[in-house]
């Protein structure tokens, strides 16, 4: 994609689906995850503990957008939740999340916890209440 800036840093995305009412795991739901290029897409079904884990790479950024990924949760082929994951940027980004139109509805809720390092790989983890 023109204007895209992406480094080849391994990233595992872990999402845990839980009931917003009870906090209990939600197994058997489908999760689609994607970046802005066609090679960075995946689909998985949540396990008995509500987890999915996608091996990927840290997403690139383009002018006007923070590094992010999109995901949707489906139940019986119907989308019941759609959101983004705003991944930590660095000082070379001259903008803030508040200036990115993708995150005008509450970006603070869309930032996963990120562990690891750029040499061995990063792991982004977020709990998603449904």
Secondary structure, DSSP 8 states (H G I E B T S, - for coil): -TT-B----EEEEEEEEE-TTT--B-TT-EEEEE-SSTTSEEEEE--TTSEEEEEEE---B-TT--SEEEEEEEETTEEEEEEEEE----TT--S-GGG-GGGTTTGGGG--EEEEETTTEEEEEEEEE-
